[in-house]
């Protein structure tokens, strides 16, 4: 029998742990590229991560969010739905899947996703905000106002919610409180004109789009 060569002569095979660590590092880099306003580099990094681990939910989710940001909501919905199928309890994934559906004009599906996100994480303020946007699109203004208020209760600095609530109250929704809502938006640094031109999450800088096959619908917020 031929003896095995000394261990140090053997090429070291990457372990599953090594691949996972590499994938995590690549995805962290993709997030940095996204936040720095370099979506192309972020997308390339996500695809590199998926080459190492095709079922990596963080890579699928982030790639879907980047697609939504770039105005490709159909692709976004498919990618984020894959992440949801692998991790159905992740509220942020459901929240962003809902925004992809809303971008496609599938408002009923969008509302269902936001409700599932809230069921999994009732403290996720952006899910309440995006639920309100879906309810408002369906003409359910009383429920939308309540959802905007819940988003603000959870996160008083969520200026989009204050602005949208004020707009709803000022344009035929449940009466009262429009002025206070607009003042709340201004106090946290978001003037009505600036916000209505389309502000996504401050960190992600989604244009009136995170991409807009939305028609008249205002972009919502991305969950992180």
C-alpha positions as CSV (number, residue, x, y, z in Angstrom):
1,X,0.0,0.0,0.0
2,X,1.3,3.4,-1.0
3,X,1.5,5.7,2.1
4,X,-0.6,8.8,2.0
5,X,1.5,12.0,1.4
6,X,2.1,14.3,4.4
7,X,-0.9,16.5,5.1
8,X,1.0,19.6,4.2
9,X,1.6,18.3,0.6
10,X,-2.2,18.1,0.0
11,X,-4.1,20.9,-1.5
12,X,-6.6,22.2,1.1
13,X,-10.2,21.8,0.0
14,X,-12.5,24.6,0.8
15,X,-15.0,23.6,3.4
16,X,-18.7,24.5,3.5
17,X,-17.8,26.9,6.3
18,X,-15.2,28.6,4.1
19,X,-17.8,29.0,1.3
20,X,-20.4,30.5,3.7
21,X,-17.8,32.9,5.1
22,X,-16.8,34.0,1.6
23,X,-20.4,34.4,0.6
24,X,-21.1,36.6,3.7
25,X,-18.1,38.8,3.0
26,X,-19.2,39.2,-0.7
27,X,-22.8,40.1,0.4
28,X,-21.4,42.6,2.9
29,X,-19.4,44.2,0.1
30,X,-22.5,44.3,-2.1
31,X,-24.4,46.2,0.6
32,X,-21.6,48.7,0.8
33,X,-21.6,49.2,-2.9
34,X,-25.4,49.7,-2.8
35,X,-25.2,52.3,-0.1
36,X,-22.4,54.1,-1.9
37,X,-24.7,54.4,-4.9
38,X,-23.0,51.8,-7.1
39,X,-25.8,49.4,-7.9
40,X,-24.0,47.7,-10.8
41,X,-21.1,46.7,-8.6
42,X,-23.6,45.5,-5.9
43,X,-25.4,43.4,-8.4
44,X,-22.2,41.9,-9.7
45,X,-21.2,41.0,-6.1
46,X,-24.6,39.4,-5.5
47,X,-24.3,37.2,-8.6
48,X,-20.8,36.2,-7.5
49,X,-22.2,35.2,-4.1
50,X,-24.9,33.1,-5.8
51,X,-22.2,31.4,-7.9
52,X,-20.8,30.1,-4.6
53,X,-24.2,29.4,-2.9
54,X,-27.2,29.4,-5.3
55,X,-29.7,29.3,-2.4
56,X,-28.2,32.1,-0.4
57,X,-31.3,34.0,0.7
58,X,-29.5,37.3,1.5
59,X,-27.9,37.3,-2.0
60,X,-31.3,36.5,-3.7
61,X,-33.1,39.2,-1.6
62,X,-30.5,41.9,-2.2
63,X,-30.3,41.1,-5.9
64,X,-34.1,41.4,-6.0
65,X,-34.1,44.7,-4.2
66,X,-31.4,46.0,-6.7
67,X,-33.7,44.9,-9.6
68,X,-36.6,46.8,-8.1
69,X,-34.4,49.8,-7.6
70,X,-33.4,49.6,-11.3
71,X,-37.0,49.5,-12.5
72,X,-37.2,45.7,-13.1
73,X,-40.1,44.7,-10.7
74,X,-40.9,41.4,-12.5
75,X,-37.3,40.2,-12.0
76,X,-37.4,41.6,-8.4
77,X,-40.5,39.7,-7.6
78,X,-39.1,36.4,-8.8
79,X,-35.8,36.8,-6.9
80,X,-37.4,37.9,-3.7
81,X,-40.0,35.2,-3.9
82,X,-37.2,32.6,-4.0
83,X,-35.7,34.1,-0.8
84,X,-39.2,34.0,0.8
85,X,-39.6,30.4,-0.2
86,X,-36.4,29.5,1.5
87,X,-37.0,31.7,4.6
88,X,-40.7,32.2,4.9
89,X,-40.4,33.8,8.3
90,X,-38.3,36.7,7.3
91,X,-40.5,39.8,7.6
92,X,-38.1,42.1,5.6
93,X,-38.3,39.8,2.6
94,X,-42.1,39.7,2.6
95,X,-42.2,43.5,3.0
96,X,-40.0,44.0,-0.1
97,X,-41.8,41.3,-2.1
98,X,-45.0,43.3,-1.4
99,X,-43.3,46.4,-2.9
100,X,-42.3,44.5,-6.0
101,X,-46.0,43.4,-6.4
102,X,-47.1,47.0,-5.9
103,X,-44.7,48.2,-8.5
104,X,-46.3,45.7,-10.9
105,X,-49.8,47.0,-10.0
106,X,-50.6,43.9,-8.1
107,X,-52.0,45.8,-5.1
108,X,-54.0,42.9,-3.6
109,X,-50.9,40.7,-3.5
110,X,-48.8,43.6,-2.2
111,X,-51.3,44.0,0.7
112,X,-51.2,40.3,1.5
113,X,-47.4,40.4,1.7
114,X,-47.3,43.4,4.0
115,X,-49.9,41.8,6.3
116,X,-47.7,38.6,6.4
117,X,-44.7,40.8,7.2
118,X,-46.5,42.5,10.0
119,X,-47.7,39.2,11.4
120,X,-44.1,38.0,11.6
121,X,-42.7,41.3,12.9
122,X,-45.4,43.7,14.2
123,X,-42.7,46.3,15.0
124,X,-41.5,46.6,11.4
125,X,-42.6,50.2,10.8
126,X,-41.9,50.2,7.0
127,X,-44.3,47.3,6.6
128,X,-47.1,49.4,8.2
129,X,-46.2,52.3,5.9
130,X,-46.2,50.1,2.8
131,X,-49.5,48.4,3.9
132,X,-51.0,51.9,4.2
133,X,-49.9,52.7,0.6
134,X,-51.5,49.5,-0.6
135,X,-54.7,50.2,1.3
136,X,-54.8,53.8,0.0
137,X,-54.4,52.5,-3.6
138,X,-57.4,50.2,-3.0
139,X,-59.5,53.2,-1.8
140,X,-59.6,52.0,1.8
141,X,-58.7,55.3,3.3
142,X,-59.7,54.8,6.9
143,X,-57.6,51.7,7.2
144,X,-54.7,53.4,5.4
145,X,-54.8,56.3,7.8
146,X,-54.7,53.9,10.8
147,X,-51.8,52.1,9.2
148,X,-49.8,55.3,8.6
149,X,-50.4,56.2,12.3
150,X,-49.2,52.9,13.4
151,X,-46.0,53.3,11.4
152,X,-45.5,56.7,13.1
153,X,-46.2,55.2,16.5
154,X,-43.4,52.6,15.9
155,X,-41.0,55.1,14.3
156,X,-41.9,58.8,14.8
157,X,-39.0,59.8,12.5
158,X,-40.5,58.0,9.5
159,X,-41.2,61.2,7.6
160,X,-42.7,59.4,4.5
161,X,-45.5,58.2,6.7
162,X,-46.2,61.6,8.2
163,X,-46.2,63.2,4.7
164,X,-48.4,60.5,3.2
165,X,-50.9,60.7,6.1
166,X,-51.0,64.4,5.8
167,X,-51.7,64.1,2.0
168,X,-54.4,61.6,2.6
169,X,-56.1,63.7,5.2
170,X,-55.8,66.8,3.0
171,X,-57.2,65.2,-0.1
172,X,-60.4,63.5,1.0
173,X,-59.4,60.9,3.5
174,X,-60.5,60.8,7.1
175,X,-60.7,64.4,8.2
176,X,-58.4,66.2,10.6
177,X,-54.7,66.2,11.3
178,X,-53.2,67.0,7.9
179,X,-51.4,70.1,9.1
180,X,-49.8,68.2,12.0
181,X,-48.7,65.4,9.8
182,X,-47.0,67.8,7.3
183,X,-45.3,69.6,10.2
184,X,-44.1,66.2,11.5
185,X,-42.6,65.5,8.1
186,X,-40.8,68.8,8.0
187,X,-39.5,68.4,11.6
188,X,-37.6,65.3,10.6
189,X,-36.1,66.9,7.6
190,X,-38.5,66.0,4.7
191,X,-40.4,68.8,3.1
192,X,-43.6,67.9,1.3
193,X,-42.3,68.8,-2.2
194,X,-39.1,66.8,-1.7
195,X,-40.9,63.8,-0.4
196,X,-43.7,63.8,-3.0
197,X,-41.0,63.7,-5.8
198,X,-40.2,60.2,-4.6
199,X,-38.0,59.3,-1.6
200,X,-37.1,55.8,-0.8
201,X,-35.2,54.8,2.3
202,X,-32.6,57.3,3.1
203,X,-29.8,54.8,3.0
204,X,-30.8,53.1,-0.2
205,X,-31.8,56.3,-2.1
206,X,-34.5,54.6,-4.2
207,X,-35.5,56.9,-6.9
208,X,-39.2,57.4,-7.6
209,X,-38.9,53.9,-8.2
210,X,-36.1,50.8,-4.8
211,X,-38.2,51.8,-9.3
212,X,-41.1,52.6,-10.7
213,X,-43.4,50.7,-13.0
214,X,-45.8,52.1,-10.4
215,X,-47.7,54.6,-12.4
216,X,-49.0,57.2,-10.0
217,X,-48.2,55.2,-7.0
218,X,-45.6,56.7,-4.7
219,X,-42.7,54.5,-3.9
220,X,-42.8,52.8,-0.5
221,X,-39.9,52.0,1.8
222,X,-37.5,49.1,1.6
223,X,-37.2,46.9,4.7
224,X,-33.6,46.2,5.7
